[in-house]
């Protein structure tokens, strides 16, 4: 049932070149960012996620959202959810596993 529910979201985000991983009520968006156009694509995808959530009367826990740059190259990423800027972090927990920016 969950797959039917979230399939439209995954298909919508794929239009933006975004890789999506979903588990229970957790959705992760992945995108290789090389320039400002990629950052704009990510923002458009996040906006589409917000629109999808709103149409299904779901809320997004902005305080549980973050951006993690993985790899050697640092990117200046400024993405927001409904006007709230998503923080860029050095590390985060993903299903109990600590993931850091040095993870390659």
C-alpha positions in Angstrom: 0.0 0.0 0.0 2.9 2.4 0.8 4.4 1.9 -2.6 1.1 2.9 -4.3 0.9 5.9 -2.0 4.4 7.2 -2.7 4.9 6.1 -6.3 3.6 9.4 -7.7 6.1 11.4 -5.6 9.0 9.3 -6.8 7.9 9.7 -10.4 7.5 13.5 -10.0 10.9 13.9 -8.4 12.5 11.8 -11.2 11.5 14.6 -13.6 14.1 16.8 -11.9 16.9 14.2 -12.2 16.6 13.4 -8.5 17.3 10.0 -7.0 14.8 9.1 -4.3 15.2 6.6 -1.5 12.1 6.0 0.6 11.7 3.9 3.8 8.5 4.1 5.9 7.9 7.8 6.4 11.5 8.8 5.5 12.4 10.2 2.0 15.9 11.1 0.9 16.7 13.1 -2.2 20.1 12.6 -3.9 21.6 14.8 -6.6 25.2 15.4 -7.7 25.6 19.2 -7.6 28.3 20.7 -9.9 26.8 24.2 -10.4 24.0 26.6 -9.6 21.7 24.9 -12.1 21.9 21.7 -10.1 21.0 23.7 -6.9 18.0 25.2 -8.7 17.0 21.6 -9.8 17.2 20.5 -6.1 15.1 23.4 -5.0 12.5 22.7 -7.7 12.4 19.1 -6.5 11.9 20.1 -2.9 9.1 22.4 -4.0 7.5 19.5 -5.8 7.9 17.4 -2.6 6.1 20.2 -0.6 3.3 20.4 -3.2 2.9 16.6 -3.1 2.8 16.6 0.7 0.3 19.5 0.8 -2.0 17.7 -1.7 -2.0 14.6 0.5 -2.5 16.8 3.6 0.9 15.7 5.0 3.4 17.8 6.9 7.1 17.9 6.4 9.2 17.9 9.6 11.6 20.7 8.5 13.5 20.3 11.8 14.4 16.7 10.7 15.7 17.8 7.2 19.3 18.5 6.3 21.7 18.8 3.4 24.8 16.7 3.6 27.6 17.3 1.1 29.4 14.0 0.5 32.8 14.0 -1.1 35.8 16.3 -1.3 34.2 19.2 -3.2 32.2 21.6 -1.0 29.1 23.2 -2.6 27.3 26.3 -1.5 23.8 25.0 -1.3 20.9 27.1 -0.2 17.6 25.2 -0.3 14.4 25.9 1.6 11.2 24.2 2.6 8.3 26.6 2.7 10.7 29.5 3.4 12.7 27.7 6.1 16.3 27.1 5.0 17.5 23.5 5.2 20.7 23.4 7.3 23.9 22.0 5.7 25.5 19.5 8.2 28.8 17.7 8.6 27.1 14.4 9.6 23.7 12.9 10.1 22.1 9.7 11.3 20.4 7.5 8.7 18.5 4.6 10.1 20.9 4.5 13.0 24.1 4.7 10.9 26.2 7.9 11.2 26.9 9.3 7.7 29.6 12.0 7.4 30.7 14.3 4.6 33.8 12.2 4.2 31.7 9.1 3.3 32.6 8.2 -0.3 
